[in-house]
Amino acid sequence: RVFWSVPAQVKFDCAAEGAAFSRPEDPALGRRYGRKWPQGVDLRMFPFDTQYCELQYGAWADSGKRVNYTLMAPNNPYPASTGMEGPIIESVSFEVYAVGGEVLNKTFSCCPGAVFPQVFFYVAMKRFNVDYLRNIFVPVCLSVIVGFLAYFIPAEEGERLGLGVTCLLTVLAVMFITNDTLPATRDFTLLSIFYMGSLCYTLMPLFNSAMVIALNNLGDTVMSRGKAHNNALDTLWDLTSEVLEEEQAAVEAVA
């Protein structure tokens, strides 16, 4: 038996390659986690997402006749071996858990009749979202709530429109500042939907304030024109009354 432990840096990719069979084949793992491997990165729930990766190990040139693999568990066969469940890596961005592992025998067209054992480890990585909540969700939500305070400002005040513009610029500023730190994906993520909803809810009070101010100014214009029209009618009525009184006085004098 050989225990090989070589320090090295390894880069893994979670992209699916379209394998001919689904894993894990262990029914206990399938029932426990309810997922199949391999699969691509799913960012639709970003930043509240959990990624599921498969790590595959195997010999390049030796078949099962020369190389065989056995998953190690605590105290079996080595006291220092690591179990297959629980957190395995400390990361500032993800909480990584080993879901399970299994050894599968694969065959290749280049070597008919030869079986090559492959080790598959299934890893779940849950993203830490506290930083996104603190720096994105909370400021944007506060800006949207403050934008709705414009409904409580009188229409005569010019600050009503300025408040809506300020809240809209705040949401746009957060979007542009955090754009470089967000993953590029062709799908709509939860964060992108949140941004679009925040923009819509920020534009609603702004449009409402603009319409209220415009209607208020229009009402003032109509009222001023109505007052001028009423003043003209009053003046005309006064002149007509004076003429009628003079005619009445003339008729009485002749009589």
C-alpha positions as CSV (number, residue, x, y, z in Angstrom):
1,R,0.0,0.0,0.0
2,V,1.2,3.5,-0.9
3,F,0.0,6.7,0.7
4,W,0.9,9.6,-1.6
5,S,0.7,13.1,-0.3
6,V,2.5,15.7,-2.4
7,P,2.1,19.5,-1.7
8,A,0.9,21.2,-4.8
9,Q,-1.5,23.8,-6.2
10,V,-4.4,22.4,-8.1
11,K,-7.0,24.3,-10.1
12,F,-10.4,22.8,-10.6
13,D,-13.2,23.7,-13.0
14,C,-16.8,23.1,-12.2
15,A,-17.9,23.2,-15.8
16,A,-19.8,20.1,-16.9
17,E,-18.3,18.1,-19.8
18,G,-21.4,16.0,-20.7
19,A,-20.4,12.6,-19.4
20,A,-22.2,9.6,-20.7
21,F,-23.5,8.5,-17.3
22,S,-24.8,10.4,-14.3
23,R,-23.1,10.4,-10.9
24,P,-23.2,9.6,-8.1
25,E,-24.1,6.0,-8.8
26,D,-24.2,5.3,-5.1
27,P,-28.0,5.4,-4.4
28,A,-27.4,6.5,-0.8
29,L,-25.6,9.7,-2.0
30,G,-28.3,10.3,-4.6
31,R,-31.1,10.1,-2.0
32,R,-29.1,12.2,0.5
33,Y,-28.4,15.1,-1.8
34,G,-30.9,14.7,-4.6
35,R,-28.5,15.9,-7.3
36,K,-26.6,14.4,-10.2
37,W,-23.0,15.2,-11.2
38,P,-21.4,16.5,-13.3
39,Q,-23.2,19.8,-14.0
40,G,-22.2,23.4,-14.8
41,V,-22.1,26.4,-12.6
42,D,-25.6,27.7,-11.7
43,L,-25.5,31.4,-10.8
44,R,-29.2,32.1,-11.0
45,M,-29.5,32.4,-7.2
46,F,-26.3,34.5,-6.8
47,P,-25.3,35.7,-4.2
48,F,-27.4,33.1,-2.3
49,D,-26.2,30.2,-4.4
50,T,-24.6,26.9,-3.7
51,Q,-22.3,25.3,-6.3
52,Y,-21.8,21.6,-6.7
53,C,-18.5,20.4,-8.1
54,E,-17.1,17.0,-8.9
55,L,-13.4,16.2,-8.5
56,Q,-12.2,13.3,-10.5
57,Y,-8.9,11.4,-9.9
58,G,-7.4,8.5,-11.7
59,A,-4.3,7.0,-13.2
60,W,-3.4,8.1,-16.7
61,A,-1.8,4.9,-18.0
62,D,-2.4,2.1,-15.4
63,S,-5.6,0.0,-15.4
64,G,-7.3,-1.7,-12.5
65,K,-4.9,-4.6,-12.8
66,R,-2.0,-2.4,-11.5
67,V,-3.8,0.4,-9.6
68,N,-6.8,0.2,-7.3
69,Y,-8.4,2.8,-5.1
70,T,-10.1,2.6,-1.7
71,L,-11.8,5.5,-0.1
72,M,-10.3,6.2,3.3
73,A,-12.4,7.1,6.4
74,P,-11.3,8.1,9.9
75,N,-9.2,5.3,11.5
76,N,-9.5,3.2,8.4
77,P,-6.9,2.4,7.1
78,Y,-4.9,5.3,8.4
79,P,-5.5,7.2,11.7
80,A,-4.7,10.5,10.0
81,S,-7.1,10.1,7.0
82,T,-9.9,12.5,6.4
83,G,-13.6,11.6,6.4
84,M,-15.9,12.3,3.4
85,E,-18.4,14.6,5.1
86,G,-18.3,18.0,6.7
87,P,-16.2,21.2,6.0
88,I,-12.9,20.5,4.3
89,I,-11.5,23.9,3.3
90,E,-11.5,27.3,4.9
91,S,-12.3,30.1,2.4
92,V,-13.3,33.7,2.7
93,S,-15.8,33.4,-0.1
94,F,-17.3,29.9,0.2
95,E,-18.2,27.3,2.9
96,V,-17.0,24.1,1.3
97,Y,-18.4,20.7,2.3
98,A,-17.5,17.3,1.0
99,V,-20.8,15.6,0.2
100,G,-19.4,12.2,-0.5
101,G,-17.2,10.1,-2.7
102,E,-17.1,6.8,-4.6
103,V,-14.8,4.7,-6.8
104,L,-16.2,3.9,-10.3
105,N,-14.7,1.7,-13.0
106,K,-14.5,3.3,-16.5
107,T,-13.7,1.9,-19.9
108,F,-12.2,3.7,-22.8
109,S,-12.3,2.9,-26.6
110,C,-8.5,3.0,-26.7
111,C,-8.1,0.0,-24.4
112,P,-10.9,-2.6,-24.9
113,G,-11.2,-5.0,-22.0
114,A,-9.3,-2.8,-19.6
115,V,-11.0,-1.2,-16.6
116,F,-9.7,2.0,-15.2
117,P,-10.8,2.9,-11.7
118,Q,-11.7,6.5,-11.1
119,V,-12.2,8.3,-7.8
120,F,-15.0,10.9,-7.7
121,F,-15.4,13.4,-4.8
122,Y,-18.6,15.5,-4.6
123,V,-18.1,18.9,-3.1
124,A,-20.7,21.6,-2.2
125,M,-19.7,25.2,-2.0
126,K,-22.1,27.6,-0.3
127,R,-21.3,31.3,-0.9
128,F,-20.9,33.7,2.0
129,N,-23.4,36.5,1.4
130,V,-22.9,38.7,4.4
131,D,-20.8,41.1,2.4
132,Y,-23.4,41.4,-0.4
133,L,-26.1,42.0,2.2
134,R,-24.1,44.7,3.9
135,N,-22.7,46.5,0.8
136,I,-25.4,46.0,-1.8
137,F,-28.8,44.9,-0.5
138,V,-29.1,47.2,2.6
139,P,-28.0,50.5,0.9
140,V,-30.2,49.9,-2.2
141,C,-33.2,49.0,0.0
142,L,-32.7,52.1,2.1
143,S,-32.5,54.2,-1.1
144,V,-35.8,52.8,-2.4
145,I,-37.5,53.4,1.0
146,V,-36.2,57.0,1.1
147,G,-37.4,57.5,-2.4
148,F,-41.0,56.7,-1.4
149,L,-40.8,59.4,1.2
150,A,-41.4,61.8,-1.7
151,Y,-45.1,61.1,-1.4
152,F,-45.1,62.9,2.0
153,I,-43.5,66.1,0.6
154,P,-45.8,68.8,-0.6
155,A,-46.0,69.3,-4.3
156,E,-45.0,73.0,-4.0
157,E,-41.6,72.0,-2.6
158,G,-38.9,71.5,-5.2
159,E,-37.0,69.0,-3.0
160,R,-39.6,66.4,-3.9
161,L,-38.1,65.9,-7.4
162,G,-34.6,66.3,-6.1
163,L,-35.1,63.5,-3.6
164,G,-36.2,61.1,-6.3
165,V,-33.2,61.9,-8.6
166,T,-30.8,61.5,-5.6
167,C,-32.2,58.0,-4.8
168,L,-32.0,56.9,-8.4
169,L,-28.4,58.0,-8.7
170,T,-27.6,56.2,-5.5
171,V,-28.9,52.9,-6.9
172,L,-27.0,53.4,-10.2
173,A,-23.8,54.2,-8.3
174,V,-24.0,51.0,-6.3
175,M,-24.6,49.1,-9.5
176,F,-21.6,50.6,-11.3
177,I,-19.3,50.2,-8.3
178,T,-20.1,46.6,-7.7
179,N,-20.2,45.6,-11.4
180,D,-16.5,44.5,-11.5
181,T,-17.0,42.1,-8.6
182,L,-20.0,40.3,-10.0
183,P,-19.7,37.1,-12.1
184,A,-20.4,37.4,-15.8
185,T,-23.2,35.1,-16.8
186,R,-25.8,34.9,-19.5
187,D,-28.6,34.1,-17.1
188,F,-30.5,36.5,-14.9
189,T,-29.2,36.2,-11.4
190,L,-31.1,37.1,-8.2
191,L,-29.0,40.1,-7.8
192,S,-29.6,41.4,-11.3
193,I,-33.4,41.0,-10.8
194,F,-33.1,42.8,-7.5
195,Y,-31.3,45.7,-9.3
196,M,-34.0,45.9,-11.9
197,G,-36.7,45.9,-9.3
198,S,-35.0,48.6,-7.3
199,L,-34.6,50.8,-10.4
200,C,-38.3,50.4,-11.1
201,Y,-39.4,51.2,-7.6
202,T,-37.0,54.2,-7.5
203,L,-38.4,55.5,-10.8
204,M,-42.0,55.2,-9.7
205,P,-41.8,58.0,-7.0
206,L,-39.7,60.1,-9.4
207,F,-42.3,59.9,-12.3
208,N,-45.1,60.5,-9.8
209,S,-43.4,63.6,-8.4
210,A,-42.8,65.0,-11.9
211,M,-46.5,64.4,-12.8
212,V,-47.8,65.9,-9.6
213,I,-45.6,69.0,-10.0
214,A,-46.7,69.4,-13.6
215,L,-50.4,69.0,-12.8
216,N,-50.0,71.4,-9.9
217,N,-48.4,74.0,-12.2
218,L,-51.1,73.4,-14.7
219,G,-53.8,73.9,-12.1
220,D,-52.2,77.1,-11.0
221,T,-52.2,78.3,-14.6
222,V,-55.9,77.4,-15.1
223,M,-56.8,79.0,-11.8
224,S,-55.0,82.2,-12.7
225,R,-56.7,82.3,-16.1
226,G,-60.1,81.6,-14.5
227,K,-59.5,84.5,-12.0
228,A,-58.7,86.8,-14.9
229,H,-61.8,85.7,-16.8
230,N,-63.9,86.2,-13.7
231,N,-62.4,89.7,-13.2
232,A,-63.3,90.6,-16.8
233,L,-66.9,89.4,-16.3
234,D,-67.2,91.3,-13.1
235,T,-65.9,94.5,-14.8
236,L,-68.3,94.0,-17.7
237,W,-71.2,93.4,-15.3
238,D,-70.3,96.6,-13.4
239,L,-70.3,98.6,-16.6
240,T,-73.6,97.1,-17.8
241,S,-75.1,97.8,-14.4
242,E,-74.0,101.4,-14.5
243,V,-75.4,101.8,-18.1
244,L,-78.7,100.3,-17.0
245,E,-78.9,102.6,-14.0
246,E,-78.2,105.7,-16.1
247,E,-80.9,104.7,-18.6
248,Q,-83.4,104.1,-15.7
249,A,-82.6,107.4,-14.2
250,A,-83.1,109.1,-17.6
251,V,-86.5,107.5,-18.1
252,E,-87.6,108.5,-14.6
253,A,-86.5,112.1,-15.3
254,V,-88.5,112.4,-18.5
255,A,-91.5,110.9,-16.8
